[in-house]
Amino acid sequence: MASAPRELTGPVSRGGAGAGWSFRALLRAFVARAGAALEEEWALRRPFLWLPAAMGAGAIFYLVAATEPALWVVGPFTLICAALARLAREKRAVFACLAALAALGAGETFGAWRAARVDAPVLDRVLVGEVAGFVEEVDFRAQGARFLLRVSEAQGLAPDKTPFRMRLTSRGRPNFAAGDFVVVKARLLPPAHPSLPGGYDFARDAYFARIGAVGNTLTPPQAVPPPESAGWRFGFFAAVDRARNALALRVADAIGGDNGAIGAAMVTGKRDLLSEEAKETIRKAGIFHIITISGVQMTLVAGIFFVGLRRLMAFSPTLALNYPIKKWAAGLAIAGACLYALFTGSRVGSERALFMTLILLGSVLADRPALTMRNLAFAALAVIVLQPEALLGASFQLSFAAVAALVAVYESRAAARSFVPGGQAGPTAAPREREARALAQDLAERSRHGVFGALFATFCATSATASFMAYDFHELSPYVLIGNPLTLAMIELFAVPAALLGSVLYPFGLDAWVWSYLGAGIAIVMKIAGWIGAAPGASISLPAFAPWSIVCLTLAVLSAVLWRTALMRLTALPLLALGLLGAASGGRFDLAVPPSGDMAALRDADGQLTLLGKKNDAFAAEQWLRADADPRNGAERAGHCDALGCVGRLRNGESAALVLDYAAFHEDCARAQVVISPLYAPRSCAPKILLDRARLAETGAVTLAFGENGVEWRTARAPGENRPWSPAPRRRVIAASTPHGVSRAPVAARDDDASEEIAE
């Protein structure tokens, strides 16, 4: 009887018909296979690719931290870990851990360095006054324009409190251009904070863009002689913006309508001329990136320069036989790509594409392989060092995920080609082996060419970006496999050739036929996009994810594209499962309040969100509906409003009151269980939940979910948060609420008016 357990758990018997695998043997076999896979990954130097990921994680830690990290600790810690990693490079496990810690510290350091470089004053209250400064950039709209102003002086602000840059919106067509010095009276506001916990933080993006205020012009801007010169660098970029606007208006007028606005965006990167209806159409079709200058355009432009110039020089036997014309063409293509990126505006997607293109063409100059995952890793490192804040943006996430998937497909195809040298198995190979190799060769060939190859690459890129699309925009487009090839064909056949040729012919007045050709292509694409958008299930709305789910989903994507062996890539599956679990457990809210406190979203008895308040903040309402997987374009109004405020009823039957005048506090605080207000509530106000100006200054945007176990709170601001783009409010003794009631203790509150939501 004692021998049976030993037989089940002992070594595997290799003789006899009843021999089988025991759990220990399976575990040993798995460990051996995993060790062999790690050895292969190490031989291929794939662990290096995880260093940019670790550095990016460090930069994200800096961006989401509640307080400023202590660099006097982070810096030495990074250097010590890097030095120890170098000493321990013979011990792989120790080396990998130390290198990862050093990369994390480096990412956090680069984040702090970036914040220090762009540090500038941020407006802390609503201000109406006259401002003067140089116009940096103008974006024309269908009605009016939006422009960036580099501020010289602002009425009511001391020089050390004056923002470096402001973004203003004017209603009429501007009579000024980039480079002019203007004086204008404007209503200025602090950059808006998220209207939903975990939502888009315009204040953070504005801080890193050195935009310290936003607002609307109250008088037409007047161009006046500048008090001093802005410098040659400013003049150069202002001239570029004037040229971009001139070409954008030319393309828009030549084509006409929304098709003209799309053409202007594709050629110059100026997107503000496009109507909301056209944006909705291309969004539903999954081709919104058609109006962005992305990696596809950058690659095609560089390719046209490289191939065209190389073949042009090859016409000369003297050059072709005696000089490295391939390297010359690569150098000229680098210059052409830089000029194209400069003219179309520098966004994260185009900058990533430019970095990648420069590394690719630089590899040609250095006689090294060009299209590799290492080159993409270097491009990611460049973005992390120069603009670490981009990591939290959808542009960086989508562009890098898509390109990483495409590079992984390319590497797999290259591996398949090397697996079948010469395309045939040897005559001594077993029939089953020859059949397997023939099948591998056939799949490799089919995946490299034709429609199957394009669809397979599109599927991989779409799968890699799906998590970020769902997390950032709360929707997915099932027909993206149709939309993406359509977009690619549009860019290859119409946009890039027309942009290059039209830009050359435009100064000579011979460009009209080029834009007609571009307009014909856009008309075809928009017709098909309309069919796709009108198809059943064209857009699937998804609720907000649990915050930790995107971490697991990102690691799943990285595991799938960075590793080369099948066993290591399988590690993406448990991470994907965890991420999907988090996506499904995000939870719903019953009440959402923006940091301004002048409106709210309530869940009614039917389970739908309705708006409470007189203010019409379309951006905040859109964020709430998207996070609730509600496909409606706008929410209905709920409750009753008068001059003093509004009252409504929550799903659980409790009443909510929005107080807009001090005179309403006495009555509403006595009868409502939830009181919301952009004002400071008096000490006598003691409802069950109080969300007044003091409380919202501490928490930022708030969502509440009412359940059997009480109220679940989510806030946009962490407790004690104090960052350059989200400073701690000044402290004063006021009545304020807590999740358990009303507290009379001193709490923090900003002594300013509630700011409006203004976001891209």
Secondary structure, 3 states (H helix, E strand, C coil): CCHHHHHHHCCCCCCCCCCCCCHHHHHHHHHHHHHHHHHHHHHCCHHHHHHHHHHHHHHHHHHHCCECCCHHHHHHHHHHHHHHHHHCCCCHHHHHHHHHHHHHHHHHHHHHHHHHHHCCCCCCCCEEEEEEEEEEEEEECCCCEEEEEEEEEECCCCHHHCCCEEEEEECCCCCCCCCCEEEEEEEEECCCCCCCCCCCCHHHHHHHCCEEEEEEECCCCEECCCCCCCCHHHHHHHHHHHHHHHHHHHHHHHHCHHHHHHHHHHHHCCCCCCCHHHHHHHHHCCCHHHHCCCHHHHHHHHHHHHHHHHHHHHCCHHHHHHCCHHHHHHHHHHHHHHHHHHHCCCCHHHHHHHHHHHHHHHHHHCCCCCCCHHHHHHHHHHHHHHCHHHHHCHHHHHHHHHHHHHHHHHHHHHHHHHHCHHHCCCCCCCHHHHHHHHHHHHHHHHHHCHHHHHHHHHHHHHHHHHHHHHHHHCEECCCHHHHHHHHHHHHHHHHHHHHHHHHHHHHHCCCHHHHHHHHHHHHHHHHHHHHHHHCCCCCEECECCCCCHHHHHHHHHHHHHHCCCHHHHCCHHHHHHHHHHHHHCCCCCCEEECCCCCCEEEECCCCCEEEECCCCCHHHHHHHHHHECCCCCCCCECCEECCCEEEEECCCCCEEEEECCHHHHHHHHHHCCEEECCCCCCCCCCCCEEECHHHHHHHCCEEEEEECCEEEEEECCCCCCEECCECCCCEECCCEEECCEEECCCEECCCCCCCCCCCC
